């Protein structure tokens, strides 16, 4: 389990903290989704977890042990992370890039074993990237690149996977496939921590939602607990209604137009 306790983060050139008193748990066996408007601190949570930004308050723990006491390699063998942005620095093949996910388990000197090759093959199959596994990553479309990055995280393995906007650039079919895959990972016992703007998909798949606003937890709980019209209108500063997803019955957000269709009055 990943536990955020009273987490605060402050950037040097900003007068106000980016995160203030954020507390929640991402437990094994479920999808925990962090949602909120732009600038609410969602991606900063991921950066804090992997040590890219220091905490100004609070703590983050993995199964009760502070991440400050876990080596970077030790953390990487237990938690796989897909960040929001990553540049394609070298023209590796897709297969070579996905195999990098095994590096924390191998180190500098141990050669890849059958188990490592199996993990890479399984990750490529799960993300449906076999068709372009020999292509250079610099030749991929945005959607293909996103799926390959997820494949590397799956090859890495561990007890948890953390993803920051994993469905960016994906079409509807692949977007749904990724959420279905994350649901299977959770059902298999992994902790899945997901940052997403896709509230309606999150409400379909996540068991636990954390709504951030201006660096604080505005609401936390089940989709029904968090997807409340009055709360979301205030947080997103836009008129909306909450209805029911006709397929699965989950809460669904419908943003409203500010003027009726066809009204061209000034």
MARSEMAR-251779 format. One record per residue (C-alpha): x, y, z; residue in three letters. Coordinates in steps of 0.05 Angstrom, whole numbers, padded with zeros to 5 digits, always signed. Layout:
N
XYZala...
This chain:
266
+00000+00000+00000unk+00023+00071-00016unk+00004+00120+00040unk+00007+00196+00034unk+00004+00228+00103unk-00005+00303+00110unk+00039+00314+00048unk+00062+00384+00032unk+00104+00408-00027unk+00128+00478-00040unk+00165+00503-00102unk+00218+00556-00093unk+00189+00607-00140unk+00117+00600-00117unk+00090+00637-00057unk+00037+00585-00041unk+00048+00510-00029unk+00030+00465-00087unk+00005+00411-00040unk-00022+00422+00030unk-00040+00368+00080unk-00055+00314+00028unk-00072+00247+00060unk-00099+00184+00028unk-00081+00110+00015unk-00073+00073-00050unk-00087+00002-00028unk-00071-00064-00063unk-00127-00095-00103unk-00161-00031-00125unk-00153+00029-00172unk-00144+00094-00134unk-00153+00154-00180unk-00129+00225-00166unk-00170+00277-00204unk-00177+00352-00204unk-00169+00413-00249unk-00104+00436-00280unk-00055+00461-00228unk-00088+00425-00169unk-00024+00386-00153unk-00039+00318-00184unk+00027+00308-00222unk+00066+00337-00163unk+00042+00278-00121unk+00074+00230-00171unk+00138+00271-00172unk+00141+00270-00096unk+00131+00195-00095unk+00191+00183-00141unk+00234+00234-00105unk+00236+00287-00160unk+00210+00340-00112unk+00224+00343-00037unk+00169+00343+00014unk+00160+00406+00055unk+00115+00369+00104unk+00087+00301+00118unk+00110+00233+00092unk+00099+00180+00039unk+00104+00107+00058unk+00104+00040+00021unk+00077-00016+00064unk+00091+00024+00126unk+00163+00042+00109unk+00180+00114+00092unk+00203+00120+00020unk+00259+00164+00047unk+00289+00100+00076unk+00283+00059+00012unk+00338+00063-00041unk+00318+00087-00110unk+00333+00018-00138unk+00293-00015-00083unk+00234+00031-00097unk+00239+00017-00171unk+00234-00058-00160unk+00169-00049-00122unk+00135+00010-00156unk+00131+00022-00231unk+00117+00093-00253unk+00092+00122-00319unk+00103+00197-00315unk+00063+00248-00356unk+00122+00269-00400unk+00183+00232-00426unk+00227+00249-00485unk+00252+00195-00533unk+00326+00208-00524unk+00354+00149-00563unk+00327+00110-00623unk+00319+00044-00585unk+00272-00008-00613unk+00207-00018-00576unk+00231-00085-00551unk+00296-00055-00524unk+00258+00002-00491unk+00208-00044-00456unk+00266-00088-00433unk+00293-00027-00395unk+00238-00040-00345unk+00277-00100-00320unk+00339-00058-00304unk+00324-00048-00230unk+00321-00124-00222unk+00385-00136-00262unk+00433-00081-00243unk+00496-00070-00283unk+00525-00140-00287unk+00470-00193-00287unk+00447-00216-00355unk+00373-00222-00371unk+00344-00289-00351unk+00285-00327-00379unk+00240-00295-00327unk+00261-00225-00350unk+00248-00242-00423unk+00180-00271-00404unk+00162-00208-00366unk+00179-00165-00427unk+00139-00211-00474unk+00079-00210-00427unk+00081-00134-00422unk+00083-00126-00498unk+00025-00174-00506unk-00017-00140-00452unk-00009-00071-00484unk-00019-00098-00555unk+00046-00070-00580unk+00072-00133-00615unk+00058-00105-00684unk+00111-00051-00677unk+00158-00083-00627unk+00217-00079-00676unk+00205-00007-00695unk+00247+00050-00666unk+00211+00088-00611unk+00227+00153-00648unk+00181+00129-00704unk+00120+00118-00660unk+00056+00159-00659unk+00035+00192-00595unk-00014+00137-00578unk+00036+00081-00594unk+00089+00115-00551unk+00041+00119-00493unk+00025+00045-00497unk+00099+00027-00502unk+00114+00068-00439unk+00060+00029-00403unk+00091-00036-00428unk+00158-00017-00398unk+00124-00005-00330unk+00089-00072-00334unk+00155-00106-00351unk+00184-00073-00289unk+00133-00109-00246unk+00128-00097-00171unk+00071-00088-00121unk+00044-00022-00149unk+00038+00016-00214unk+00031+00092-00214unk+00008+00127-00277unk+00002+00201-00294unk-00049+00211-00350unk-00036+00143-00383unk-00090+00151-00437unk-00063+00216-00467unk-00063+00211-00544unk-00102+00146-00543unk-00165+00134-00585unk-00229+00109-00552unk-00214+00035-00564unk-00143+00037-00535unk-00165+00083-00479unk-00217+00032-00457unk-00167-00025-00466unk-00118+00010-00419unk-00170+00020-00365unk-00192-00052-00372unk-00119-00074-00365unk-00110-00031-00302unk-00173-00062-00274unk-00144-00132-00285unk-00078-00111-00251unk-00117-00088-00191unk-00158-00152-00190unk-00092-00191-00190unk-00072-00155-00126unk-00031-00095-00148unk-00041-00025-00122unk-00059+00020-00181unk-00052+00095-00170unk-00078+00134-00229unk-00077+00209-00244unk-00129+00227-00296unk-00173+00282-00325unk-00222+00230-00350unk-00274+00233-00293unk-00326+00191-00328unk-00278+00134-00343unk-00249+00140-00272unk-00319+00134-00243unk-00329+00070-00284unk-00265+00036-00262unk-00237+00065-00197unk-00260+00041-00130unk-00229+00101-00094unk-00225+00173-00119unk-00186+00231-00090unk-00208+00300-00115unk-00154+00354-00109unk-00167+00428-00112unk-00114+00482-00102unk-00068+00431-00070unk-00117+00404-00019unk-00162+00343-00016unk-00231+00369-00032unk-00266+00302-00030unk-00246+00229-00023unk-00284+00163-00026unk-00323+00121-00075unk-00345+00150-00143unk-00414+00163-00113unk-00382+00201-00055unk-00338+00245-00099unk-00381+00256-00161unk-00428+00306-00129unk-00453+00362-00174unk-00446+00419-00125unk-00374+00399-00107unk-00351+00389-00179unk-00383+00454-00204unk-00345+00493-00151unk-00279+00457-00163unk-00281+00461-00240unk-00317+00528-00242unk-00365+00505-00296unk-00440+00487-00296unk-00453+00413-00299unk-00501+00358-00281unk-00488+00288-00254unk-00526+00232-00287unk-00517+00156-00291unk-00475+00118-00340unk-00527+00076-00378unk-00478+00018-00386unk-00454+00007-00315unk-00494+00055-00272unk-00433+00094-00248unk-00440+00169-00237unk-00426+00209-00301unk-00410+00283-00309unk-00443+00323-00364unk-00416+00394-00373unk-00468+00444-00395unk-00464+00497-00449unk-00468+00568-00423unk-00520+00586-00476unk-00573+00544-00511unk-00554+00514-00578unk-00574+00560-00634unk-00575+00622-00590unk-00532+00673-00627unk-00552+00733-00586unk-00495+00776-00561unk
